Amino acid sequence: MGTGTTNDSVTPTQVAGLSAVTQVSAGFHFSTALSYGTDGQIGDNAAANALRPVQVPGITGATAVAAGNYHSLAIVQGGAV
């Protein structure tokens, strides 16, 4: 969930470090968030899971995010995926 633990939650939980979130998308075992000021395996070439939001290197100007079973996508300004 991005809260620093691997515990499940049955209630909505604020994720520290994310503000002004404009969109979220859920995959099979992960989620993505589009946030201005901070943007949230995760696309940063690390083999480890992340317990907190992580900016994906090389993604700037994202206008939308989407998630599938095992992948996530970002659409950037100009329409590139």
LINTA-V890940 format. One record per pair of residues at least 24 apart in sequence whose C-alpha atoms are under 7 Angstrom apart, sorted by the first residue. I is the first residue (numbers start at 0). J is the second residue. D is the distance in Angstrom with one decimal. If there is no record, write none. Layout:
i;j;d
I;J;D
I;J;D
This chain:
i;j;d
1;50;4.9
1;51;4.1
1;52;5.5
2;50;6.4
2;51;5.8
3;50;4.6
3;51;5.4
4;50;6.1
24;64;6.7
24;65;5.4
24;66;5.6
25;66;5.6
26;66;4.9
26;67;4.8
26;68;4.9
26;69;6.5
27;67;6.9
27;68;4.5
27;69;6.4
33;63;6.8
33;64;6.5
